[in-house]
Amino acid sequence: MPQEWKKQDPALIYALDIGTRSIIGVAGRVSEERLEVLAIEKEEHTQRAMIDGQIENIDLVAGVARTVKERLEKRLGCHLTK
């Protein structure tokens, strides 16, 4: 990881899609009324943590979400807070 992290740009947006099979993280910024995608990360659940779109094992889902967020942060060089 970088020694010094940049502060998150206020224009930077990130979102997590928590699905039944995987979690996808997207980071970008709005440019001319469109989303300019800067980074995408995806990680599949290692076990059946989600069933029919409902969280069955919150610890497993939180761990995968954390992994995806940390990968995005590493690629962008900043902590994602908003």
C-alpha positions as CSV (number, residue, x, y, z in Angstrom):
1,M,0.0,0.0,0.0
2,P,1.2,3.5,-0.6
3,Q,2.9,5.2,2.3
4,E,0.8,8.4,2.1
5,W,-2.8,8.3,1.1
6,K,-4.4,11.2,-0.8
7,K,-7.6,12.7,0.7
8,Q,-10.7,11.5,-1.2
9,D,-11.6,13.9,-4.0
10,P,-15.0,15.3,-3.2
11,A,-16.1,14.5,-6.8
12,L,-15.1,10.9,-6.4
13,I,-18.0,8.5,-6.1
14,Y,-17.8,4.8,-5.1
15,A,-20.5,2.2,-4.9
16,L,-20.7,-1.5,-3.9
17,D,-23.1,-3.9,-5.6
18,I,-23.6,-6.7,-3.1
19,G,-25.0,-9.6,-5.1
20,T,-25.8,-13.3,-4.5
21,R,-22.5,-14.6,-6.1
22,S,-20.2,-11.6,-5.9
23,I,-19.5,-8.0,-4.8
24,I,-18.5,-5.4,-7.4
25,G,-17.0,-2.1,-6.5
26,V,-17.0,0.9,-8.9
27,A,-15.3,4.2,-8.4
28,G,-15.6,7.2,-10.7
29,R,-16.6,10.8,-11.0
30,V,-19.4,12.6,-12.9
31,S,-18.1,14.4,-16.0
32,E,-20.5,16.1,-18.4
33,E,-23.5,14.3,-16.9
34,R,-21.8,10.9,-17.3
35,L,-20.0,8.7,-14.9
36,E,-16.3,8.4,-15.8
37,V,-15.3,5.0,-14.3
38,L,-11.8,5.1,-12.7
39,A,-11.6,1.6,-11.2
40,I,-13.7,-1.5,-10.9
41,E,-13.0,-4.5,-8.6
42,K,-14.9,-7.8,-8.2
43,E,-14.7,-10.6,-5.7
44,E,-16.9,-13.7,-5.5
45,H,-18.2,-15.0,-2.2
46,T,-16.2,-18.0,-1.0
47,Q,-19.3,-19.7,0.4
48,R,-23.0,-19.3,0.2
49,A,-23.1,-16.1,2.2
50,M,-26.1,-14.8,0.2
51,I,-29.2,-16.8,-0.6
52,D,-31.9,-15.3,-2.9
53,G,-30.5,-11.8,-2.5
54,Q,-30.5,-12.0,1.3
55,I,-27.5,-11.9,3.5
56,E,-27.1,-15.2,5.3
57,N,-23.6,-14.7,6.8
58,I,-22.9,-11.0,7.5
59,D,-19.3,-11.6,8.5
60,L,-18.4,-13.3,5.2
61,V,-20.2,-10.6,3.2
62,A,-18.6,-7.8,5.2
63,G,-15.1,-9.4,4.6
64,V,-15.6,-9.6,0.9
65,A,-16.9,-6.0,0.8
66,R,-13.8,-4.9,2.8
67,T,-11.5,-6.7,0.3
68,V,-13.2,-5.0,-2.7
69,K,-13.0,-1.6,-1.0
70,E,-9.4,-2.0,-0.1
71,R,-8.5,-3.0,-3.7
72,L,-10.2,0.1,-5.0
73,E,-8.4,2.3,-2.4
74,K,-5.1,0.8,-3.4
75,R,-5.7,1.5,-7.1
76,L,-6.8,5.0,-6.4
77,G,-4.3,5.8,-3.6
78,C,-6.9,7.2,-1.2
79,H,-9.3,6.1,1.5
80,L,-12.9,5.8,0.3
81,T,-15.2,7.4,2.8
82,K,-18.2,8.6,0.9
